[in-house]
Amino acid sequence: MKRLLSVLILSSLAFAQPAVNIKTPMSPPEWALLQRELLKSSSLACERFAGKYVDERGYLLHTIRWGTLDGPDDAIETFYNWTLLHALGGSDSLLHLFKKAQEGHWKQYGALRTKLTPLAENGAYYKEFITMSDWFHTAEGMRAFLLQGLSDPNNSHYRQRMKRFAGMYMNEDPEAPNYDPVNKVIKSIWNGSKGPMLRKATTYDWVGDPVPGSFHLLHNRAGRSKLLDMAAYYPKMLAHCDEYLDSVGDNFLNLASTILGLNAYMLTREDKYRDWVLEYVNAWKQRAEEAGGNVPSNVGLNGKIGGEYNGQWWKGTYGWNFTIFDGEIEQIAHRNYFHHATWPGFANALLLSGDQSYVNVLRRQMDNIYAQKKVENGSTLLPQMYGDPRGYKHNGPPSWYHFTPNLHTDRLTEIYLWSQDREDLERIPTQGWIGYLEGKEPDYPVRALRADLATVRRKAEQIRNDPTTADTRLADYLLDFNPAVTNALTNLTLGGYFASGRIWVLHSRFRYFDPVERRAGLPADTGALVEKLSADSATLTLANLNPVEPRTIVVQAGGYGEHRFDSATVDGKSTQIAGPALTVHLEPGAGSRIEFKMTRYANRPTFAFPWDRGWYPGN
């Protein structure tokens, strides 16, 4: 029966979209064998992780508490890339286990009660969304959920939740008036299902109540190696956030909230979500222009840059001037988070519009920083901060300061991959994956996949040998135990990239679907290797490792079908496509290189599987 169903599915796809047949025998490439092993072993290790650390209710086995240091966002962030691993071709158990953990997480932290802050006095979540937090932490906790749509776009609960969450930033929920549509601001750095915080925050809002017992407090340098009594250490935790109190007004971290509108649009195709994202990002685009190409870190309730600080656009919590004394580590700390949400926000607008002017904003920001570079002892140093900092010798107007060797290579790489402008490539090292794409490191795929397999082995050993118990673990303890490994697979199979492991939106040149199993990801026994990328082309090799059975892959142009294949050339034969997908039939043991001509950002992005969206030019 299943075989008959598969035949019917493949027949319908053949009528619906272009297809190519690959019959050329190919000896199993080492990179393809390693990809299959990594998908299998990483999936299995996640099952072992869940078996040890997640109970039958879906609760993570740890001690719960409110706070940004080790609170609800860290607990669910433990699973941050499980949905991505499934969408790459990992086991179906990954999706099941994540959904169990997500449902359990909402219930587990819904039972939390705080006394020192009103934010969680009736639970950390309301309507299944964080009551109030900043978008650096909110987005960390939502990473796996935000990518669930890659594998689960027809899940009615997922769709309803994403629409509800997006509506909290579009004034569709009267209990969450986060957005001012007149001045186009999200009213506070603290926002969520109970609306914006229009007062100064307290250290208790950031840190939460202490809980009895001794724990591995990872925000302390000695915290992993030994247990620390929380009652004794709690004043230090509060001191960590002594200067995190300014809240009112918009903050560049809020640009991350546009992911909700993007996802709601990709699930529903309702233009109101797209319109809101572009409206909000366009407001920030204008603000960056007013600040000389710098994305301001605060905007007043009146919509003016620096509006809460007498026009000083560089002020604000986590802003350009956020040089503080951290009482926990008892030293000055520089915590400018300008890129954490700015890059995702403007990239979301690019996905929805295809307009490269959004990338121009990010490029100009980096131009401003690079214009200040210094060279000392042969090393290039860039300023990480801007303003009038305490603790620095300062005379005259605000200026750039805190020069370090951090060259923001990850963010420059994103700019290049989104623009495909060769001048942007000149700013980043052509080594590793980028070097491989440039033809300089042909052994990189095998090296990277072997390194990731070694990581899985290490994580699995950590899990087996972990001596801790739930009453000594807080929410952040298990983050480093997560055995889902996805970076090399994302680079090599999809032509996608995540800066510093941040996974919120999948920007990639390809994605794959299994039309027989009706799911996202590489079908069993298949491997894919992206070999070259340019502005209007991409080269991909596909291989079927099974010497007995054929395999069929639907190849999509872009993570969300946002690109268009114009043609595909296999073994000298060209097939015209003019659409977002191509069906590839691989005979047993067959494989070949496919050279695609493509137009990037030609289509509106969607979570829908190819067989659900239909196939026609421009869809």
N, C-alpha and C positions, 0 to 999 in steps of 0.2 A: 504493500500500500504506500509506504513512504517513497519507494522508488518511483511508483507511478506519479505521485504528487510532485516529485522532483522533476520528472520529465515534463509535466504540465507547466510547472513554474518556468523551467528553462525555455520551453517553447514560447511561452507568453513573453518572456524577456527578449527572445530573438526577434519577435515581431515589434517589440516596443522600442528597441534601441539598437545601434550598431553593434556588431560583434566581430571578433577575429578569432581564428583557430590557430593554435600554436602546436605544431607537430614535431619540431626539431628536437632530437634527443639532447639532453644536457646531463652530464655527470653531476651528481648532487654537489652544489657549491658549499664550501665550508661555512660561508656566512649564512646560508639558508638553513643548514643543519643547526647552527648555533642559535639562530632566531627561534626555531621550533623548540629547542631545548630550553631556552630562556623563557618562552611563553609557558611551557609546561612546568618547569621547576619553580618559577616565581608564583604561578597560580597555586601550586601545591603548598608552597611555603605560607601563602596567605591563608589557606585552609588550616594549616597547623597553628598559625597565629590566632585565628578566630577560635579554634578549639581550646586554646589555653586561656585566652583573655576576654572572650565574649561569652556571656551565659545564655541560657535558653530564652531569656526575654529580649536578648539583643543588647543588654547592658554591658558596657566596658567595665571590667573588674578593676576598680580603683576607688579612691576616696573623692567624692565630688565636692566642689566648692565654686563660688563665683569669683571671677577676676580675670584680668587679661594676662597675668603671669602664668597661671596654670589652671584655667577655668574651662568653660564649656567649649570654646572654639578649639582648644588644644585636644580635647577628648575626641571629637569627631574628625579633627584634622589627621588623626592617626591613620585614617583610611583615604588620605587625600588623592591618591592616584589609582585606587582600585577600579573605579569605573573606566578610567583611561585604559588600564591594562586589559579590561574586558573588551573595550572597543578596538584595541589592537589585535585581538584574537585570543586573549586569555580564556580560561575556562568559564563556563556558565555559572559555576559556583561563586565567582567573584561578585557578580551582579546580585545574586541572591543574598550573599553574606553582607554586602554593603547595605542593601535595603533593610535587612534585619537590624543591622547596627544603627542605621539612621533612625528608624522608627523607635528602637530602644533608647537611643540618645535623647530624642525629644521627650520621651516618657521619664527617663532617668533624671534629666535636668529640669523637667517640669515639676518634679517633686522637691527641688531645692528651695530652701527658704533662708533669707538673710535678715539680719537685724540691724546691721550697720549701714546698709545702703538700701534705698527703696527699689532699686533696679531689679532685684530678684527676690523681693519679699514674698511674691506669690509664684515664684518659678523663674527660671532663666529665659524661658520662651513663652510667647503669647501668640496664639494663632500659628504655632510652629515656626516662628521667626524670633530671633533674638530681641529682647525687649528694648535695649539700647546698647550700642557699642560703637566703636569707630570702625571704619571700613577696612583698615589694615587687618584687624582681628576678625571682623565679621566675614570677610572674604576668605581668610585662611580656613575658617571653620566650614565654609560652604564649597570648597574646591571640588570634592568628589560629587556632591549634589549637582553642582553647576554643569558637570560633564556627564551626568547620568543620561541626559537626553541623547547623547551619541549612540547609546545602546537601547534606550527605552522611550522613544519619542511618542509611542502610542499609549503610554501609561496614563490613564485619566487622572489619577491622584497627582502624578508629577505635573501634568499640565495645569490642573487647578491650583496647585500650590505655587507654581511659577507665576501664573497670572495674578494670584493674590499678593505674592511678594512684590512683584513689579508695581502693582496698584498702590502699594504703600508709599511709593515715590512719585505717584501721579495724582495724589489726592483723591483716590477712589475709595479710601478707607478713612472715615471721619475720625477714627481713633489714632490715626498715624499721619498727621498733617506735616509731613517732613519737608514738603516742597512748596516754594513760593513761585507760582507760575508767572507773576508779574516781574519780579526781579531775577527770576531764574536761578534761585539759590536753594540748596538744601540747608536748612536753617542752623545746623549745628554739626560739629564733628561727632557728637553722640546722637544717634538716630536709630530707629528700628520700629518694631510693631506697636510701641507705645508713643511714637512720635519723637520730636527733637527735644534735647535738653537745652532749655533756655535760661540756664543759670550756670555758675561756675561748678565744675565737677569737684568732688572730694576725693581724697586718697582712698576712701572706702569704696567709692564707685569703681575705681581702677583695681583695687586689691581684694575687696570682699572681706568676709568674716574669716577669722582664724578657725581652724578645726583642731580638735585634740589629737595628739599623737606625734610621732617622729616620721619624717619623710625624706625622700631624695629630692631636695629643692634644687632643681637644675638651673635656675636663674642665679644661683650662687656657685662660685667656681668649684667648691668642694662638694657640691650637692649630690653628684652622681656617685662619688666614691664612699660617702658615709651618710648616715641618717642624721638629720638635724631636727631638734624639737621645735615645732612650729610656734608654740607659745613664746619661747625665748627668742625666736628669730623674727617674729611677726613685725616688730617695730622697724626692722631693716627692710622688710617688704614694703611697708608703708613709705619709708624714706625713698625707695626707688621711684615713687611717683609724686614726690613732693611738688614738683613744678609742672605737672601734667594737668593743670586745673582750668586753663582757658578753653572754653567750649563753644561759645555762641558765635554764629556766623558760619559761612561755608568754608570748607577745607578741601585742598586738592585730593585728599584721600577719598572724598565722596564720589570722585569720578568712577571708582570701582562699582558703584551701585548701578551703573549703566549695563552691567552684565545681566542684571535681572530683566531689563527691557529688551536687550538683545535676545536672550533665551526665550522670553515670552513671545517675541515676534517670530522666532524660528520654529516655535511650536504651533503658532496660530495663524501666522501671516496677517495678523491684524495691524494695519498701518499705525494705529495710535501708539503702539510700543516703539516702533521705529521713529516716529515723529518726536516722541519725548526724548529718546536718546540723542537724536541729532540736535534738538533744541537745546538740551543741557550742555552737550559738548561744544556746540557752536558758541554758547555764552562763554565757556572757558577759553575757547579759541580767541575770542575778542579780548578777554582779560589778559591773556598772554601777550597779545599785541600791545595793549596799554602798558604792560610792565616791561616793554623793551625786548620781548621774546622770551621772558622768563615766566613760567607758569606760577602764578602767585600762590602762596600757601594759606592766605585767608582772604575772604570776601565778606563784606559786611552784609547785614540783613537788608541794607538798601541797594545791594547789587554792585557796590563799588569795591574795587580792589583795595585791600588794606582797610576796609571800612570799619573794622573793630579796633584798629590800632592807629588812628589818625593818618590813614593813607599808607602806612608802612606794610607793603604787600608781602614782605618777607617774614613777618611775625606769625605766631600761632603754634599750637601744639603740633609737633612733628614737622615744623616748617623749616624754611631756609636758615632761620636764626635760632633754631632750637638747640642751643648749647646750654646744658644744665649741669647742676651738681647732683649726681646720683648718690644718694645717701646709703644705698645698699652696698655699692662697691667703693664708696667714699672717694670718688674722683670725678673730674669733669668728664662729661660724655657728650658726643655730638650725634644727634639723631634727626637728621634731615631725611625725610622719607619721600622726597619729591618724585621719584620714579615709580614707587610701588603701585600707585593707582593711576597716575598720569598716563603711563604707557598703555595699560589695558583700556582706559577710557577712550583715548584717541584712536586706538586700534579697533575698538568696537564700532566707532563711527566709520572708519575705513571699510570694515566688513559690510556695513549696512548701505554704504553709498558708493564705494569704489573710488572715492575722491582722495587723491594723493595729497591734497593740501593739509589733511590731518597729520600725515607723516611729516610734512614740512614744519609743523609746530614743534615736533619732537626733535627734528634735526636742528632747528634754530636754537632750541634750548641747549643742545650739546655744543653747538657753535659758540654760544656765549661762554660756556664753561671752558672749552678748549682754547678760547682766545686768551684766557688767563694762565695758561700752563707755564710751568717753570721746569728747567732742567738742572738738577743738582746731582753731582757725582755720577753723571751719566744716566740718571733715572728721570723719567718724565713724571711730574707731580701736577695734580689737578686740585682746584679748590672744591671742597665738599659742602661748604657753607657760605652763606651770604648774610650780611647785616652788621649789627653793632654789638658784638658778643661780650658778655661778662668774662673776665679772666684773660682777655687778650689786650695787648697794648693797642689802643685805638684812638686815632685823632682824625677829625674830619668826617666826611660823609660815610654812609655804610659802604662796605667793601667785601670782596671775596676773601675767604680765609680758610684755615684748616686744610692745608695742602697735603695730599697723600698720594701713594702710587696707584690708587684705585682709578682706573681709566674708563670705567663704565662699559667694558667690552661687551657684556651681555646685552645691554640696551642698544649699543651701536649695531650689534649683530641683528637685533630685531628690526631696526631701521632699515638695514640693508636688505633683509629678507622680504620686508614689506614693499620696499621701493624697487629693488633689483637694479638700483643705480650703481654703476661700477665706481663712481666717486665715493659712495658710501662704503664700498668694500675696502677702499684704501685706508680706512681708519681702523680696521680690525685685523688681528693676526690671521694670516692664512695658514692655520694649523688645525690639527684635530679634524672635526667634521667639516668645517669650512675649507680646510686644506685639502681634504679628500674630494670635495665637490670641485675644487680648482685643479684636480689632477696631480696633487703633490704628495699625497699619502695613500697609495693604493691599498696598503695593508690595514688602514684604519678600521674598516668594518669588523674585521676579525678581532683586532685588538680590543675594540670597544665592547663587543659582545662578550668576549672572554672576561673582561674586567667586570662586567655586570653579572655574569654568572658567579664570579668570585664573591661579589657583594651578596648575592642570594645565599651562598654557602655561609658567609659570615653572619648574616642576619638569622639564618636558621639555627646556627650554633648559639647565638645570643639567646634566642627563644628557648632552646632546649636547656640552657644552663642558667637562665635567669632565676636567682634565688628569692626575688622579692615576692611579697604578698599584697593583696589588694589594699590592706590597711597601711602600707608604707609607700604606695604609689599615688601620685597626683596625676592630673590629666596629661601633663606634658611628658611623663616618664617614658611612655611607650612610643613616642614619635620616632625615636631612632631605631626602633625594633621593626618598623614596617618593612616587610620583605618584597613589596611590589616594586619592581625596578622597570622604569619605562623610558628613560632619556635616550639611550642608544636606539631602542626600537622606534621611538618617535622620529628621531633624526633619519635613520636609515630606511625605514619602510615607508614613512609618510612624507619625508622632506619637511618635517615640522620642527619647531624649536620652542623651548621654554627657558626663559632667562632665570638662572639661579634656582632652577627647580620649581619656580612659581607656575602653577597649573590652574588657570581659570578659564581660558578660552583656547581652543585648538586652532592655531594658525598653521596650515600645512598645504602642501601642493597636491597631495593625494589622500584618499581614504578608500577602504575596501569593505566589501560586503559578501557574505556567503548566501547565494540565492537558494541553495538546497536547505540549509538549516534556518534560513530566514532570519539572520542575525548580522550584526556588525562584526567586522574583524576579518583577518585573513582566514580563509577556509583551512581545514586540516591539511597537513602535508605540504602547504605552500609557503614560499618565501618571496619577499619583495625587496629590492634594493634600488633606492634612488641614487643615480650616479652623477647626474648633472642637472643644474637649474639655471635658467636665464629668464629674462623678462618675458619672453614669448615662447619658451620651449622647456621641456623637461625630458630626461632620459631615465627609463625605468626598466629593470630586469625582473621578470617573473619566472619562478621555477616551481614545478610540481615534483616533489621528492618521492611520490608514490609510483613505483614501477609497474603497478598493476591496474590502478583505478585512475580515471581522468578526474580533473577538478575544474570547477568553473568559478571565476572571480568577477564580481562587478567592481570596476575601478571608477572611483569618483574624482572629479576635478575639484580639489579643495576639501577641507575638513567638513564644510557645510554646503558643498556644491556651489561655492561662490565663484569658481572659475569655470571656463568653458574649454573643452577640447575642440580644436578645429580639425585636426587630423591625427592619425596614428600610423607610423610606418614600422612594419615588422618584416624582416628579411627582404628588404627592398620593395615590398608591396605596401602602398599607401591606402588607407581607408579614411574617407571623409566622415566627420562626426557632427560638428556644429552643435554640441550639447554637453551636458555636465557629466555624462557617464558612458562607459564602454564595457561591454561584456567580453571577457576573455576566456575561451575554452582551452584548457591545457590537457593535452593527451598524456597518458602515463609516462612518467620520466621525462617530460618535455619542458623546455624553457627557452626564453629568447629575450632579447633586448627590444624595447618599444620606444621609439622616439616620437614624442608628442609635440605638436604645435598647439599652443594654447593662448587664450586671452584671459588674463587675470582680472578678477573682480567684475566679471561680465554679468553675473547672476545675483539675485537676492539670496542670502544664506538661508538654509533650512536644516532642521534636524531630520526631516522625513527621509525614510529609506527610498532608494531609487524606484522600487516597484510600487511605492505608495504615492510618490509625487507625480508619477507619469514621466514621460520623457518627451520633450519638445524644445526647440531652440528658445532660449531666454527664460526657461522655467527655473 
